Amino acid sequence: MNENVIDPRGALAAIRLDRRAVDRLAARGVIGTAAWARAVAAIEPPRRWGVWAGRLLTTVGTALVLAGVVWFFAANWTHIPPFAKLGAIAAMIVAASLAVVVLGFGGQASQAAGCAAIVLVGVFLAVEGQIHQTGADAWTLFAAWAGLTLPWALLLRSAAAWTIWIAVADLALIGWFDQTVPADGAYHAGRNLSLMLLHGGFLLAREAAAARGVDWPSARWTRFVLGVPILAAAAETALLLLDRPHDFGPIEWTATGVVPLVFAALFAAYRRRIPDVAMLAAVTVVFCGLADLSLFRLMTGGANDAGLGVYFLMGLATLGLFALAVAWLRGVARETEAPR
């Protein structure tokens, strides 16, 4: 008779709540200051530092072990037979993979073992390349490394593993441009556009997964790992375009249209769609720096030097611009995060 009645306690228990959701409720006046403080204490207890310390020690320990493996082979290169070199690294890859299978996917120890396996694949390829030198470009090593470890990264469902994989893919992409494309304006613009496309695609996937409640990519630091390189590539491209505002080719004109769109998209996303004051601050600081440089180039007529009066005016403009940016960011922070 009552089988269609919904238990309100069960329905509330099924709702996923995190710090950002609590801050939004407080900012909109749905909950008061006391309720906000109790919710934050429940979500982020005072002893949470122990969890972060454990993760930090695991990460540092894994990195030191892997660095020790690399240095061991480098220091004893001439004393170890080729078969022993490759066999030892292959055995470590198998051991790390078996550890992930035994411990199960998703745990902290299994994530460390999975990341170790991904790094050791690169070590294996590097050692193989030194033993049997083919004269191939260095970027092919990173491309093969990324291709071989992509299925493993998909299976691990670990933000740390994906961070390593994206770094390897970045090195492959940068190496390809360095070794195959002439070093001109189109080289820099094309390389940065490719990096923005790569990281932008992963950032969109990250935000979509987080919006659907997928836990492993939802850590806030993953947004910075993907967003900051986009800002860096956009800023470098803008600086290069400002430094050489003539003789644009198709790639430079494409970059001229893409860079403003990147800043606008990041601003709109983290101001309204997914409020994040830290990412918004990064976008604002980079934009203010570029605006400041643009004003300087405008005042000097495109020259790289100016008189004392121009520098005095630029100092005032810089102070005013960044003061306004800081004041605005403080207002945004109060609006989106502070409880009412």
C-alpha positions in Angstrom: 0.0 0.0 0.0 2.8 2.3 0.9 5.3 1.0 -1.6 5.2 4.1 -3.8 5.9 6.5 -0.8 9.3 8.0 -1.0 11.3 8.0 2.2 12.5 11.6 2.6 15.5 10.6 4.7 16.6 8.1 2.1 16.2 10.7 -0.6 18.3 13.2 1.3 21.0 10.6 2.0 21.4 10.0 -1.7 22.3 13.7 -2.4 26.0 14.2 -2.9 27.2 17.3 -0.9 30.6 18.9 -1.0 32.2 22.2 0.2 31.3 24.0 -3.0 27.6 23.1 -2.7 27.6 24.2 0.9 29.2 27.6 0.0 26.6 28.1 -2.7 23.7 27.4 -0.3 25.2 29.9 2.2 25.8 32.5 -0.5 22.2 32.3 -1.6 20.9 32.6 2.0 19.4 29.1 2.1 21.4 28.2 5.2 22.7 30.5 8.0 26.2 31.0 9.3 25.9 28.4 12.1 24.5 25.8 9.7 27.3 26.6 7.2 30.0 26.2 9.9 28.6 22.8 11.0 28.4 21.6 7.4 31.9 22.6 6.7 33.2 20.9 9.9 31.4 17.7 8.9 32.7 17.8 5.3 36.2 19.0 6.2 37.0 17.8 9.7 40.0 19.3 11.5 41.9 16.0 11.3 41.7 16.0 7.5 45.3 17.2 7.4 46.3 13.6 8.2 44.8 12.4 5.0 46.6 15.1 3.0 49.9 14.3 4.8 49.5 10.6 3.9 48.8 11.4 0.3 51.8 13.8 0.1 54.1 11.2 1.7 52.9 8.5 -0.7 53.4 10.8 -3.7 56.9 12.0 -2.6 57.9 8.4 -1.7 56.8 7.1 -5.1 58.6 9.9 -6.9 61.8 9.3 -5.0 61.7 5.5 -5.7 61.2 6.1 -9.4 64.0 8.7 -9.4 66.2 6.2 -7.7 65.5 3.6 -10.4 66.4 6.1 -13.1 69.6 7.2 -11.5 70.6 3.6 -10.7 70.5 2.7 -14.4 72.2 6.0 -15.3 75.1 5.5 -12.8 75.7 1.8 -13.6 75.0 1.9 -17.3 78.2 0.4 -18.4 78.3 -2.3 -15.8 74.9 -3.8 -16.4 74.3 -6.2 -19.4 71.6 -5.0 -21.9 69.3 -8.0 -21.1 69.6 -7.3 -17.4 68.6 -3.7 -17.9 65.5 -4.4 -19.9 64.6 -7.5 -17.8 64.8 -5.6 -14.5 62.6 -2.7 -15.7 60.1 -5.1 -17.3 59.9 -7.0 -14.0 59.2 -3.8 -12.1 56.5 -2.9 -14.6 54.9 -6.3 -14.1 55.2 -6.1 -10.3 53.5 -2.6 -10.3 50.7 -3.8 -12.6 50.1 -6.9 -10.4 50.0 -4.7 -7.4 47.2 -2.6 -8.9 45.3 -5.8 -9.8 45.7 -7.3 -6.3 45.0 -4.1 -4.4 42.1 -3.1 -6.6 41.5 0.0 -8.7 40.8 3.2 -6.9 42.9 2.9 -3.8 45.8 5.2 -2.8 48.4 2.5 -2.9 47.1 1.1 -6.2 47.2 4.6 -7.8 50.8 5.0 -6.7 51.6 1.6 -8.2 49.8 2.4 -11.4 51.6 5.7 -11.8 54.9 3.9 -11.2 54.0 1.5 -14.0 53.3 4.4 -16.4 56.7 6.0 -15.6 58.6 2.7 -15.8 57.2 2.2 -19.4 59.0 5.4 -20.3 62.2 4.3 -18.6 62.0 1.0 -20.5 61.6 2.8 -23.8 64.5 5.1 -23.0 66.8 2.3 -22.1 65.7 0.3 -25.2 66.5 3.4 -27.3 69.9 3.7 -25.8 70.7 0.0 -26.3 69.4 -0.2 -29.9 69.8 3.3 -31.3 67.8 3.9 -34.5 68.4 7.6 -35.0 64.7 8.4 -34.6 63.6 11.8 -33.2 63.2 12.1 -29.5 59.5 13.0 -29.8 58.7 9.5 -31.1 59.8 8.1 -27.6 57.2 10.3 -25.9 54.6 9.5 -28.5 55.1 5.8 -28.1 55.1 6.2 -24.3 51.7 8.0 -24.4 50.2 5.5 -26.8 51.3 2.5 -24.8 50.1 3.8 -21.5 46.8 5.3 -22.6 44.8 2.1 -22.0 46.4 1.8 -18.6 45.5 5.4 -17.7 41.9 4.7 -18.8 41.7 1.6 -16.6 43.3 3.3 -13.5 40.7 6.1 -13.3 43.2 8.1 -11.4 43.8 11.9 -11.6 47.5 11.4 -10.8 47.9 8.9 -13.6 46.2 11.2 -16.1 48.4 14.1 -15.0 51.5 12.0 -15.8 49.9 10.9 -19.1 49.1 14.5 -20.1 52.6 15.6 -19.3 54.0 12.9 -21.5 51.6 13.9 -24.3 52.7 17.5 -23.9 56.4 16.5 -24.3 55.5 14.5 -27.4 53.6 17.4 -28.9 56.3 20.0 -28.0 59.0 17.7 -29.3 57.2 17.2 -32.6 57.1 20.9 -33.2 60.7 21.4 -32.1 62.0 18.8 -34.4 59.8 19.0 -37.5 58.5 22.6 -37.8 60.8 25.6 -38.6 61.3 27.9 -35.7 59.3 31.0 -36.9 56.2 32.8 -35.8 53.9 30.0 -37.1 55.9 27.5 -35.0 55.2 29.2 -31.7 51.6 29.9 -32.5 50.9 26.4 -33.8 52.5 24.8 -30.9 50.6 26.9 -28.4 47.3 26.4 -30.2 47.9 22.6 -30.1 48.6 22.7 -26.4 45.5 24.8 -25.8 43.4 22.3 -27.8 44.8 19.3 -25.9 44.4 20.8 -22.4 41.1 22.4 -23.3 39.6 19.1 -24.4 40.7 17.4 -21.2 39.4 20.4 -19.1 36.0 20.1 -20.8 36.0 16.4 -20.1 37.0 17.0 -16.5 34.2 19.5 -15.9 31.6 17.3 -17.5 32.7 14.3 -15.4 32.7 16.3 -12.2 29.2 17.7 -13.1 27.9 14.1 -13.4 29.3 13.1 -10.0 32.4 11.2 -11.1 34.7 11.4 -8.1 38.2 10.7 -9.3 38.6 13.7 -11.6 36.7 16.1 -9.3 39.6 17.1 -7.1 40.1 20.9 -7.4 43.8 20.7 -8.2 43.0 18.8 -11.4 41.4 22.0 -12.7 44.6 24.0 -12.2 46.7 21.2 -13.8 44.6 21.6 -16.9 43.7 25.3 -16.8 47.1 26.9 -16.0 48.9 25.5 -19.1 46.0 26.8 -21.2 46.6 30.3 -19.7 50.4 30.0 -20.1 50.1 29.0 -23.8 47.5 31.7 -24.5 49.7 34.3 -22.7 52.8 33.3 -24.6 50.9 33.4 -27.9 49.6 36.9 -27.1 53.0 38.2 -26.2 54.5 36.9 -29.5 51.7 38.5 -31.5 52.1 41.8 -29.6 55.9 41.7 -30.2 55.5 41.0 -34.0 52.2 42.6 -35.1 52.9 42.4 -38.8 53.3 39.8 -41.5 50.8 37.4 -40.0 50.2 34.1 -41.7 47.1 31.8 -41.4 48.2 30.3 -38.1 48.9 33.7 -36.6 45.6 35.1 -37.6 43.9 32.0 -36.2 45.7 32.5 -32.9 44.6 36.2 -32.9 41.0 35.0 -32.9 41.5 32.0 -30.6 43.3 33.7 -27.7 40.5 36.2 -26.8 38.0 33.4 -27.1 40.1 31.3 -24.6 40.1 34.1 -22.1 36.4 34.8 -22.6 35.5 31.1 -22.2 37.5 30.6 -19.1 36.1 33.8 -17.6 32.5 32.9 -18.3 32.9 29.3 -17.1 34.5 30.1 -13.7 32.5 33.3 -13.1 29.0 32.0 -13.6 28.8 28.4 -14.8 31.3 26.9 -12.3 32.2 29.6 -9.8 35.9 29.2 -8.8 37.6 32.3 -7.5 41.1 30.8 -7.7 40.8 30.0 -11.4 39.1 33.3 -12.0 42.0 35.1 -10.3 44.5 33.3 -12.5 42.6 34.3 -15.6 42.3 37.9 -14.3 46.0 38.3 -13.4 47.2 37.0 -16.8 44.6 39.2 -18.6 45.7 42.3 -16.7 49.4 41.6 -17.5 48.6 41.4 -21.2 46.4 44.5 -21.0 49.3 46.3 -19.3 51.8 45.3 -21.9 49.4 46.2 -24.7 49.0 49.7 -23.2 52.7 50.1 -23.0 53.2 49.1 -26.7 50.4 51.5 -27.6 52.0 54.4 -25.7 55.4 53.8 -27.2 54.1 53.2 -30.8 55.3 49.6 -30.8 58.8 50.2 -29.4 60.4 48.3 -26.6 61.8 51.4 -24.9 60.3 54.7 -23.7 61.0 57.8 -21.8 60.7 58.5 -18.0 57.2 60.0 -18.4 55.9 56.9 -20.1 57.3 54.7 -17.4 55.7 56.9 -14.7 52.3 56.7 -16.4 52.7 53.0 -16.8 53.4 52.6 -13.2 50.3 54.4 -12.2 48.2 52.5 -14.8 49.6 49.1 -13.5 48.8 50.0 -9.9 45.3 51.1 -10.8 44.6 48.1 -13.0 45.7 45.5 -10.5 44.1 47.3 -7.6 40.8 47.3 -9.5 41.3 43.6 -10.3 42.0 42.7 -6.6 39.0 44.7 -5.4 36.7 43.0 -8.0 38.0 39.6 -7.1 37.4 40.2 -3.4 33.8 41.2 -4.2 33.4 38.0 -6.3 34.8 35.9 -3.4 32.3 37.4 -0.9 29.5 36.8 -3.4 30.2 33.2 -4.3 31.9 31.7 -1.2 31.3 33.6 2.0 28.1 32.7 3.9 25.5 35.4 4.4 
